[in-house]
Amino acid sequence: MKIIEFALSRWESILKMTIDHFEIVLTAMLISILMGVAIGILITYNKTAAKVMLNIANIMMTIPSLALFSLLIPILGIGRAPAIAGLVLYTQLPIIRNVYTGILNIDPSIIEAARGMGLTRSKIMFRIKLPLAFPVIMAGVRTATVMGIGLGAIAAYIGAGGLGEYIFQGINRSNDKMILIGAVMVSLITIIIDRGLGFIQKKFEI
């Protein structure tokens, strides 16, 4: 009960940090999805480019998140910009890989039939390949988004704000309630967004 009373007494600051966290992650994920899908599509046309891009995306994920955010500070300064850039770089692999895998695993006979009907390469991609690969692509998007929400908390170390700031304040003050509330709110955002994306995935699944 004490933690509920504590949360209610500070609901305004908790709500603000929750909104900040959501905005950071949402911005990063919109950019990440657009980039990842575009790159994933392009590399399906070139195996060498695919190998290079997937290796680069793999390497980005091996860099500790805090180190990656810190490396971006000299370029983008402190605050949301390096946080968003870091989240975009960190979440590329699941999206690129799933777009690439989903498209390449489509039955070749379907593509040949589309070519036989006279569809152009771009029409085959957007009318046939992407709709068929959609469930696999959405799985990658969901994985990347869950990662992004969690990593968004670490971005508070570089002044990005969000729920991570509340957690770190709790650590500095040895306040278990602040740490728990911050962690619970991050988990709630993760569950809600993942469920929402899962609903979209099922709704548009072919």
N, C-alpha and C positions, 0 to 999 in steps of 0.2 A: 504493500500500500504506500509506503514511503516514497518509492520510486515514481509511482503514479502522481502523487502530490507534487514531487519535485518537477516532473515533466509538465504538469499543468501550470505550475508557477512560472515556468520559463517557456511556455508554448510559443510565444512570439519569436524568440531567437531561434528556437528549434525549427519552426516553420520556415523562417527566412533561410536558414542554412540548408534545409531540405530543398527548397526551391532553387537556391544557388547550385546545389549539387546536381539537381535534375537538369538545369539549364546547361551546365558544363558538359555533362554526359550526352545530353540530347544534341547539342551543337557538334560535339566530337563525332558522335555516331552517324549523324546525317552526312558529314563530310567523309567519314570512313566508309560508309556503305556505297556512296557514289563513286569514290575512288576504287574501292575493292571490286565492285561489280564491273566497272570500266576496265580495270587491269585484268580481271579474270576473263572477261570476254576477249580482249585483245590477245592474250597469250595462248588462247586456244588455236590461234592461227599459226603459231610458231613454237615448236618444241624447245628450241634453244632459249628463246625469251622466257618461256614458261619456267624452265629450270633455273634461270638467273633470278627471276622475280620471286619465285618460291623460296629460293635460298636466302635472298635478301630479307624477305618477310620472316623467315625462320630465325635469322641472325638478330633481327630487331627484338624478337621475343626472348632471346637469351640475355639481353642487356637488362640488368636490374632496373626496375621501374623508376626508383628514386634517382639512380644515376642518369637515366635517360632524360628525366625532367630537368635535372641539374645541368646537363650538357646543352639543353635548349635555352637556358637562361641568358648566356652571353649574346645569343642571336635574337631572342624575342622578349627578353626582360623577365620581370617577375609578375606573376598573376595568372590570369586565365589563358592568355595566349600560349605560353609554353605547356600548360596543362592540357589544353585542347590538342595541340600539335602532338604531344607525347601520347595521348590516348589514341589519336588517329593512327600513328605509327605502330603502336602496340597491338591494335586490334585488326590489322590488315590481314594477317595470316589466315584466320578461320574463314574470312569472307572470300579472299582470293582463291584459296584452296577449294572451297566448296563450290564456287562458281565454275572453276576450271574442271573439277571432278564431275560435277553435275552435268555439264554440257558434254564432256567427252564420253560419259557413260550412256548417252542416249543411243538407242538402237539405230545402227547405220542405215538399216532398210527404210526407216522413217525419213531420214534425211534424203536418201536417194529418191524416195517417192515425191518429196517436196521439190527436189530439183527437176524431176520428170514433169511436174506440173508447171514448170517454168518460173518458180519463185527465185528471186535474186538472193544473193548471200545475206544481205541485211534483213530481208523479209523472213528468210529461214531462221535467222538468229532471233528476231523479235517475235515472230509468230509461232515458231515451232520449238526451238531450242530452249529459250528462256522460260516459257510456260511449263515445259516438261521438266526442266531442272529446278523449278521453283521450290519444291519441298527441300531439296538438298541445300539450295542457296539460303533459304530461311533458317535452316538448322545452323548454318555458319553465322548468320546475322544474330541469331539468339545467343550463340556461344560468345561472340564478340561483344555483344551488349552487356551480358552478365559480367564479363571480364572488365569492361569499361566502367561499370558502376562501382565495382570493388576498387579498381585502380584510382578512380576519381577521389577516393578518400585519401590516398597517399599524396595526391596533388596539393593538398592543403599545406604540405611542407614548403611549397614554393609560393605561397601566398594566393592560391587560387580560390580559397574559401570552401564552402560546402560543409558536409557533415564530418569530413576528416578533421576540420578545424575544431569541432566540438570534441571529437575523440582525443585529439592531441592536447587540448586544454584540460581534459579530464586526466590524462596521463601526467601532465605537468603539475596538476594540483592534487594528484592522488585521489581523485574523485571518481569512485567506481560507478556512480549513478550517471555521470556525464558520458563515460566510456560506453556503458551499457545502452543508454538511450541512442547515442550516435550509431552504434553497431546495429541495433534493432531497426532504426530508420533506414540504414543502408540495405539491410536484408529485406525490409518491406518494399522498398523501391524495386529491388531486384526481382522479387516474387511477382509484383504487380506488372512490371514491364514484360517479364518473361511470359507470364500468362497471357498478356495482351498480344504479344508476338505469336504465341502458340495458337491463339484464336484466329489470327489473320492467316497463319499457315494452313490451318484446317479449312478455313472459309474458302480459300482460293486454290486448294489442292485439287489437282486434276485426277 
